[in-house]
Amino acid sequence: MTAEEKVRRAVLKAAADGRISCTTARKLARDLGVSPREIGSACNDLKIKIYACELGCF
């Protein structure tokens, strides 16, 4: 499994209702060792909405 596939699977798992909070997205990035931008890109590709953005990362 590629790093991109790992990120996509983790995002899909965390966004059960098609949404993911900024806090969760940033934690996911930290846990996976990727940048928040990579999580944001995966969310965009998967049509997952990031809500409650705290820092303007997404």
PAZAPA-4460 file (N, C-alpha, C; in steps of 0.05 Angstrom, whole numbers, plus 32768, in hexadecimal, padded with zeros to 4 digits):
% residues 58
    n_x    n_y    n_z   ca_x   ca_y   ca_z    c_x    c_y    c_z   seq   type   mol
   8011   7FE9   8000   8000   8000   8000   8012   8019   8000     1      M     A
   800C   802B   7FEF   801B   8044   7FED   8014   8057   8004     2      T     A
   8024   806B   8008   801F   807F   801C   8005   808E   8016     3      A     A
   8000   8094   7FFC   7FE8   80A1   7FF5   7FCF   8090   7FFB     4      E     A
   7FD1   8077   7FF6   7FBA   8065   7FFD   7FB5   8064   801B     5      E     A
   7FCB   8064   802B   7FC8   8064   8048   7FB9   807D   8051     6      K     A
   7FC1   8094   8045   7FB4   80AD   804D   7F97   80AC   8045     7      V     A
   7F91   80A4   802D   7F75   80A3   8024   7F64   8090   8036     8      R     A
   7F6E   8079   803C   7F5F   8067   804D   7F5B   8072   8069     9      R     A
   7F6F   807F   8074   7F6C   808B   808E   7F58   80A2   808E    10      A     A
   7F59   80B2   8079   7F45   80C8   8077   7F29   80BD   8074    11      V     A
   7F25   80A9   8064   7F0B   809D   8061   7F00   8092   807B    12      L     A
   7F12   8085   8089   7F0A   8079   80A3   7F03   808E   80B7    13      K     A
   7F12   80A4   80B8   7F0D   80BA   80CB   7EF4   80CB   80C4    14      A     A
   7EED   80CB   80AA   7ED7   80DB   80A1   7EBE   80CA   809B    15      A     A
   7EB4   80BE   80AF   7E9D   80AB   80AB   7E85   80B8   809E    16      A     A
   7E80   80D2   80A4   7E68   80DF   8099   7E6F   80F2   8082    17      D     A
   7E87   80EF   8076   7E8F   8100   8060   7E9A   811B   8069    18      G     A
   7EA0   811D   8083   7EAC   8135   808E   7EC1   812D   80A2    19      R     A
   7ED4   813F   80A5   7EEA   813A   80B9   7EF1   8155   80C6    20      I     A
   7EF5   8156   80DF   7EFC   816F   80EC   7F19   8176   80E7    21      S     A
   7F1F   818F   80E9   7F3A   8198   80E5   7F4D   818B   80FA    22      C     A
   7F44   8189   8113   7F54   817D   8128   7F5A   8160   8120    23      T     A
   7F46   8151   8117   7F4B   8135   810F   7F5D   8133   80F7    24      T     A
   7F5A   8145   80E4   7F6B   8145   80CC   7F88   814A   80D4    25      A     A
   7F8D   815D   80E5   7FA8   8164   80ED   7FB4   814D   80FD    26      R     A
   7FA4   8140   810E   7FAE   8129   811E   7FB4   8112   810B    27      K     A
   7FA4   810E   80F7   7FA9   80F9   80E4   7FC3   80FE   80D5    28      L     A
   7FC8   8116   80CD   7FE1   811D   80BF   7FF9   8117   80D1    29      A     A
   7FF7   811F   80EA   800C   811A   80FE   8011   80FC   8101    30      R     A
   7FFB   80ED   8105   7FFD   80D0   810A   8009   80C2   80F1    31      D     A
   8002   80CB   80D9   800B   80BE   80C1   8027   80C8   80B8    32      L     A
   8030   80DE   80C4   804A   80E9   80BD   8049   80F8   80A2    33      G     A
   8032   8104   809C   802F   8113   8083   8027   812F   8089    34      V     A
   8028   8141   8075   8021   815D   807A   8002   815F   807A    35      S     A
   7FF8   8174   8088   7FDC   8179   8087   7FD2   817D   806A    36      P     A
   7FE3   8188   8059   7FDC   818C   803D   7FD5   8172   802F    37      R     A
   7FE4   815D   8036   7FDE   8142   802A   7FC3   8138   8033    38      E     A
   7FBC   813D   804C   7FA2   8135   8056   7F8C   8145   8047    39      I     A
   7F91   815F   8045   7F7F   8171   8037   7F7A   8168   801A    40      G     A
   7F90   8161   800C   7F8E   8158   7FF1   7F7D   813E   7FEF    41      S     A
   7F82   812C   8001   7F73   8113   8001   7F55   8119   8006    42      A     A
   7F4F   812B   8018   7F34   8133   801E   7F27   813F   8005    43      C     A
   7F35   8150   7FF7   7F2A   815C   7FDF   7F25   8146   7FCA    44      N     A
   7F38   8134   7FC6   7F34   811F   7FB2   7F1C   810D   7FB9    45      D     A
   7F18   8108   7FD3   7F03   80F6   7FDC   7EE9   8105   7FE2    46      L     A
   7EE9   811F   7FDC   7ED1   8130   7FE1   7EC8   8130   7FFE    47      K     A
   7EDC   8131   8010   7ED6   8132   802C   7EDA   814E   8036    48      I     A
   7EC6   8158   8044   7EC6   8174   804E   7ED5   8175   8069    49      K     A
   7EE7   8189   806B   7EF5   818E   8084   7EE6   81A5   8092    50      I     A
   7EDE   81A1   80AB   7ECF   81B5   80B9   7EDE   81BD   80D3    51      Y     A
   7ED4   81D3   80DE   7EE0   81DE   80F7   7EFE   81E3   80F4    52      A     A
   7F05   81F0   80DE   7F22   81F5   80D9   7F2B   8209   80EE    53      C     A
   7F41   8203   80FB   7F4C   8213   8110   7F62   8226   8108    54      E     A
   7F72   821D   80F5   7F8A   822C   80EE   7F8C   8235   80D1    55      L     A
   7F77   822F   80C2   7F78   8236   80A5   7F8A   8223   8095    56      G     A
   7F90   820C   80A0   7FA1   81F8   8093   7F94   81ED   807A    57      C     A
   7F79   81EB   807A   7F6B   81DD   8065   7F5B   81F1   8056    58      F     A
***
